[in-house]
Amino acid sequence: MTDIITALIDGETISAGEAPIPVVNPADDTLIVELPEADDATVDRAVAAARRSFDEGAWRAMAVEKRQAVLRRCADLIDAAADMLADIECANTGIPRAQIRNRSILRAADNFRFFADYIGQSVGALYEQNPDYLTFVRREPVGVAALISPWNSPLALGSMKIASSIAFGNSCVLKPSEQAPLGISKLVSILGEAGLPEGVVNLVNGRGASTGDRLIRNPGVDVVTFTGGTPTGRVIMRTAGELLKPATVELGGKSANIIFDDADFEQAVDGALLGIFTNNGQQCLAGSRILVQRGIADRFIEAFVERARKIRIGDPLDAATEIGPLVSQRHMQHVLSFVPGAGAEGETLLTGGRRAPQFDRGCYVEPTIVRADSNDRRVCQEEIFGPFAALMVFDTDEEAYRIANASRFGLVSYVWSQNIARIMEAQERIEAGIVWCNTPMMRELRAPFGGYKDSGVGADGGAACEAFYTRQKTVTIPRRPIALRKLGV
Ligand code: NAD
C-alpha cells in the first residue's frame, strides 16, 4: 500500500487536497495511486511552518556539532531505508532498481554527510588593514527556501536541495515533480526521526503551475531553487525576478562527447555508452551529441552500435536490466518523435528508433542512435532526454570545438584523448560548466555543478550552495575608543 503524502508539514502527513494526480508505474502503465494535489491553503501552511521554525531559530541557532549530528542521522536513516526507497522509486520512475540502489540512494545519503562535513569548516572573513578598526564578515542563513525538483532523479536531486539548504540553518519547502513524487516524499517522511526541529523540512506535492507557482510566490519564501527544463526555468526566473527573490535554475543540456582519434578506444566506447544510456538516458548531463574523429569513426560507430544493440532492456526490478521504461507514455512519444522518418535528409537511423516490441505494456524504447551530417539537425540541437544518441564525425580539433559550442546549452561535456596537451586545450575551448576528461559522470560535490548558456544560472556544490543559501553581513568595530567629530557643540 502506497502512503498518500500530499504534504508533510511540521512532521504531520496530510493526505487530502484537490485535483488528484494519477501516479503511474511506467513499467506496466498501472495506476499506483491518485495523489491529491496540495491546495493553496496547504502550500501556505507549509511556508508558514517553515517561516515559524526559521524565525524561532531552534535550528539555525543550534551548535554546529549538533546540526552536523542531525544531518548525519538523516544520512543513516536513508541508508537504513535504502531497499524500501529503491522499490518505491523504481515503481514510480522505471529507472533500473540497481541503478537507484547503487547510485541515487548512496548519493542521497552522501548529500547529507557532505554538507554536515562542509559546515564544520565554514569560515567568515576578517579585514584588519585599517589600524583603527576590525571589520568581519559573517554568513547568516537566508531564511525559507522553496525547492522545486524534477522527475528524472528525484531522490538524488531532491535530497541535494534539502541537505544544501538546511545545512546552513535555513528551513525549506520542497515541491517534487508531480510525475515522480513517491520516493522523495517517503524519504522526507523518514527524516522526521533524525531530530530536525518541526517545520525545518516541509513538502508539498502538486503540479508546477498550481502548487509550484503558489509556493514560489508566497511572501514567506526568501529564495527559490529549481532543477528542471529550460522553458520552466525561464518562467521561474521571471516570477522570482519580479518578486526580487534570488533564484538558481539548473536546466537542460545537449552535451557534446568528443572522442579524439588518440583516445583509449575501449574506454571511450564504454564511457560513451554510460554517458547516454545510464538512467534510461533521462539525464541532464547525458553525453547526447557524440562527436567522433574521422580516423577512428568507422570502427567507433560499429563498436558503439553493436554494444547498444546488446543493452538489456527490461523490467526495472530485474538486477540484470540496463535500461528500463521511460517515465511516461507522453515522454516516450516525445522521445520517439525525434526518430528520423523514411527518406529523412541528413539523419540516418543506425539502431533502435522504436518502442521495444517485446513488451505488451509500459514505456520501453530501444536504445537509439542516429548519425547526423550536420550539427544543425534537430537531433543535435534539442534535448531529447531519452536513450537516444546523435552521432557526428569531425576532422580537425577546431571543427570539434566549433560543433561542441554551437548549441544553446552548455551544461557538461566529455573529452576522450590520451594526449594531455589536447585535453588541456579542449577543457579551455569548450563552453560548458563541467568538462569530464576520460571519464563519464564523476560528480565531485565540493566543486560547482552548473551550466553555461541555456543550461542554467547558478550552481550546486559546497561553496556555491553556501553562497546561495547564506547572506553576508559586514560588521565593523573600532579597536579602541575613537574620537568622533562632535556635532552641535
Ligand atoms: P520540468 O521543468 O517540467 O519540471 C520541473 C519541476 O518544476 C517540477 O516539479 C514541476 O512541477 C515544476 N514546475 C513546472 N512549472 C512550474 C511553475 N510554473 N512554477 C513552479 N514550478 C513549476 O522538468 P522535468 O521534466 O521534471 O525534468 C526534466 C528536465 O530537467 C530536463 O530538461 C533536464 O535536463 C532537467 N534537469 C536538469 C538538471 C541540472 O542539474 N541541470 C538535473 C536534472 C534534470
Boltz pocket constraint, residues with backbone or C-beta under 6 A from the ligand:
constraints:
  - pocket:
      binder: B
      contacts: [[A, 148], [A, 149], [A, 150], [A, 151], [A, 152], [A, 157], [A, 175], [A, 176], [A, 177], [A, 178], [A, 206], [A, 207], [A, 208], [A, 209], [A, 211], [A, 212], [A, 213], [A, 216], [A, 227], [A, 228], [A, 229], [A, 230], [A, 232], [A, 233], [A, 235], [A, 236], [A, 250], [A, 251], [A, 252], [A, 253], [A, 283], [A, 284], [A, 285], [A, 383], [A, 385], [A, 411], [A, 449], [A, 451], [A, 455], [A, 456]]
      max_distance: 6.0
